[in-house]
Amino acid sequence: MRSAQRTTDGDTPRGTVPERLLSAATRLFAERGFEGTSVQEVVAAAGVTKGAMYHYFGSKDDLLYEVYARVLRMQTEHLVEISSREEPVAERVHAAATDVIVTTVANLDDSTIFFRSMHQLAPEKQRSVRAERRKYHELFRAMIEQGQQEGVFRADVPADLVVDYYFGSVHHLSTWYRHDGPLTGKDVGGHFADLLLAGLRPQG
């Protein structure tokens, strides 16, 4: 989803109504926190009415959910495409490991806000996000298991542990990565993917 943009006079944001609402919500949640932001403040910043918001989102919870869900959907689409390539499994794992870093860095505010506020979502929405994230992890794990079965990756470390280890590093990005720092998201993704593959090489 494209980020909403402001017009040259700086008053009215551009983009579709959902884009404008999500852009405004992301900025306000980052500045004031989820609990400290009202629906009225979101719709005012987006330049829409409450009626327009409720046409697309049933509640402020739905906005918070969608902030992260759209990123996860994009990452899942990328992983499905990468995992289905006619390439050696090591190349696919490297590409997937790089991609999740690149896309997380590109949407760092969205991910940071969500993980900081996820506990405030209704239980059913929390379960939904966890289920979708589990599907992503299972697809990534399947490639690790394939590499282990083919003897390309070491088999003495459970694939589940490899996935937990790697994605723990991904989720930690928001605590240290800065867009004005010396490394781009692609740089970090490449380094992380290299480290993952190095750790997966058979021993001895």
C-alpha positions as CSV (number, residue, x, y, z in Angstrom):
1,M,0.0,0.0,0.0
2,R,1.4,3.4,-0.9
3,S,2.0,5.9,1.8
4,A,-0.4,8.9,1.8
5,Q,1.2,12.1,0.6
6,R,0.5,15.7,1.4
7,T,-0.4,18.3,-1.2
8,T,2.0,21.2,-1.9
9,D,0.0,23.4,0.5
10,G,0.6,20.9,3.3
11,D,-3.0,20.8,4.4
12,T,-4.8,17.8,2.8
13,P,-3.2,14.4,2.6
14,R,-3.5,12.6,-0.7
15,G,-4.2,8.9,-1.5
16,T,-7.1,6.6,-1.0
17,V,-9.1,7.0,2.2
18,P,-7.7,3.8,3.7
19,E,-4.1,4.9,2.8
20,R,-4.7,8.3,4.4
21,L,-6.1,6.8,7.5
22,L,-3.3,4.3,7.9
23,S,-0.7,6.9,7.2
24,A,-2.2,9.2,9.8
25,A,-2.7,6.4,12.3
26,T,0.9,5.2,12.0
27,R,2.2,8.7,12.6
28,L,0.0,9.4,15.5
29,F,0.4,6.0,17.2
30,A,4.2,6.6,16.9
31,E,4.0,10.1,18.4
32,R,1.4,9.6,21.1
33,G,0.9,5.9,21.5
34,F,-2.1,3.8,20.6
35,E,-4.0,4.6,23.8
36,G,-3.1,8.3,23.6
37,T,-4.6,8.7,20.2
38,S,-8.3,9.2,19.6
39,V,-10.3,8.2,16.5
40,Q,-11.2,11.9,16.1
41,E,-7.5,12.8,15.9
42,V,-6.9,10.1,13.3
43,V,-9.7,11.2,11.0
44,A,-8.8,14.9,11.4
45,A,-5.1,14.1,10.4
46,A,-6.3,12.0,7.5
47,G,-8.7,14.7,6.3
48,V,-11.7,12.4,6.3
49,T,-14.9,12.0,8.4
50,K,-15.6,9.3,11.0
51,G,-18.2,7.9,8.7
52,A,-15.6,7.4,6.0
53,M,-13.3,5.7,8.5
54,Y,-16.0,3.4,9.7
55,H,-16.7,2.4,6.1
56,Y,-13.3,0.8,6.0
57,F,-12.3,0.2,9.6
58,G,-14.7,-0.9,12.3
59,S,-12.6,0.5,15.2
60,K,-9.2,1.9,16.2
61,D,-8.2,-1.7,16.9
62,D,-8.8,-2.4,13.2
63,L,-6.4,0.4,12.2
64,L,-3.7,-0.9,14.5
65,Y,-4.2,-4.5,13.2
66,E,-4.0,-3.3,9.5
67,V,-0.8,-1.3,10.2
68,Y,1.0,-4.5,10.6
69,A,-1.2,-7.0,8.7
70,R,-0.5,-5.2,5.4
71,V,3.3,-5.6,5.9
72,L,2.9,-9.3,6.8
73,R,0.7,-9.9,3.7
74,M,3.4,-8.3,1.5
75,Q,6.1,-10.4,3.1
76,T,4.1,-13.6,2.8
77,E,3.5,-12.9,-0.9
78,H,7.2,-12.4,-1.4
79,L,8.1,-15.6,0.5
80,V,5.6,-17.6,-1.5
81,E,7.2,-16.4,-4.7
82,I,10.7,-16.9,-3.5
83,S,10.1,-20.4,-2.1
84,S,8.5,-21.6,-5.5
85,R,11.5,-20.6,-7.6
86,E,13.5,-23.2,-9.5
87,E,16.7,-22.4,-7.6
88,P,18.8,-24.4,-5.1
89,V,17.4,-24.2,-1.7
90,A,20.3,-22.3,-0.2
91,E,19.7,-19.5,-2.8
92,R,16.0,-19.4,-1.9
93,V,16.7,-19.3,1.8
94,H,19.2,-16.5,1.3
95,A,16.8,-14.5,-0.8
96,A,14.0,-15.0,1.7
97,A,16.2,-14.1,4.7
98,T,17.3,-10.9,2.9
99,D,13.8,-10.0,1.8
100,V,12.3,-10.1,5.3
101,I,15.0,-7.7,6.6
102,V,14.6,-5.3,3.6
103,T,10.8,-5.2,3.9
104,T,10.9,-4.8,7.7
105,V,13.3,-1.9,7.5
106,A,11.2,-0.3,4.8
107,N,8.2,-0.5,7.1
108,L,10.0,-0.1,10.4
109,D,7.6,2.3,11.9
110,D,4.6,0.0,11.2
111,S,6.3,-3.0,12.7
112,T,7.6,-1.1,15.8
113,I,4.2,0.4,16.5
114,F,2.4,-2.9,16.2
115,F,4.7,-4.9,18.4
116,R,4.7,-2.1,21.0
117,S,0.9,-2.1,21.1
118,M,-0.2,-5.6,20.0
119,H,-1.2,-6.5,23.6
120,Q,-3.9,-3.8,23.4
121,L,-5.7,-5.6,20.5
122,A,-8.7,-7.7,21.2
123,P,-7.8,-11.3,21.8
124,E,-9.3,-12.5,18.5
125,K,-7.2,-10.0,16.5
126,Q,-4.1,-11.1,18.4
127,R,-4.8,-14.7,17.5
128,S,-5.4,-13.8,13.9
129,V,-2.0,-12.1,13.6
130,R,-0.2,-14.9,15.3
131,A,-1.9,-17.4,13.0
132,E,-0.8,-15.5,9.9
133,R,2.7,-15.0,11.2
134,R,2.9,-18.8,12.0
135,K,2.0,-19.5,8.3
136,Y,4.9,-17.4,7.2
137,H,7.3,-19.1,9.6
138,E,6.1,-22.5,8.6
139,L,6.9,-21.8,4.9
140,F,10.3,-20.5,5.8
141,R,10.9,-23.6,8.0
142,A,9.9,-25.9,5.2
143,M,12.8,-24.5,3.1
144,I,15.2,-25.1,6.0
145,E,14.0,-28.7,6.4
146,Q,14.4,-29.2,2.7
147,G,18.0,-28.1,2.9
148,Q,18.6,-30.4,5.8
149,Q,17.1,-33.3,4.0
150,E,19.3,-32.6,1.0
151,G,22.4,-32.4,3.1
152,V,22.9,-28.8,2.2
153,F,22.2,-27.6,5.8
154,R,23.3,-29.1,9.0
155,A,20.6,-31.3,10.5
156,D,21.7,-31.3,14.1
157,V,19.9,-28.1,14.9
158,P,16.0,-28.3,14.7
159,A,14.5,-26.3,11.9
160,D,12.1,-24.7,14.4
161,L,15.0,-23.4,16.4
162,V,16.7,-21.9,13.3
163,V,13.5,-20.0,12.5
164,D,13.0,-18.7,16.0
165,Y,16.6,-17.6,16.2
166,Y,16.5,-15.8,12.9
167,F,13.2,-14.1,13.3
168,G,14.1,-13.0,16.8
169,S,16.9,-11.0,15.2
170,V,14.4,-9.6,12.7
171,H,12.0,-8.4,15.4
172,H,14.9,-6.8,17.3
173,L,15.7,-4.5,14.3
174,S,13.5,-1.7,15.6
175,T,15.7,-1.3,18.8
176,W,18.8,-0.4,16.9
177,Y,18.3,0.2,13.1
178,R,18.3,3.9,12.0
179,H,17.5,5.0,8.5
180,D,20.2,7.7,8.6
181,G,22.8,5.1,9.7
182,P,25.6,3.7,7.5
183,L,23.8,0.6,6.4
184,T,20.8,0.3,4.1
185,G,18.1,-2.3,4.7
186,K,19.6,-4.3,1.8
187,D,23.0,-4.2,3.4
188,V,21.7,-5.5,6.7
189,G,19.6,-8.1,4.9
190,G,22.6,-9.4,3.0
191,H,24.7,-9.6,6.1
192,F,22.0,-11.3,8.1
193,A,21.3,-13.8,5.3
194,D,25.1,-14.5,5.0
195,L,25.3,-15.2,8.7
196,L,22.3,-17.5,8.6
197,L,23.7,-19.6,5.7
198,A,27.1,-19.7,7.3
199,G,25.5,-21.1,10.5
200,L,23.6,-23.7,8.5
201,R,26.6,-25.2,6.7
202,P,27.3,-28.8,7.6
203,Q,30.0,-29.2,10.2
204,G,33.2,-31.0,9.6
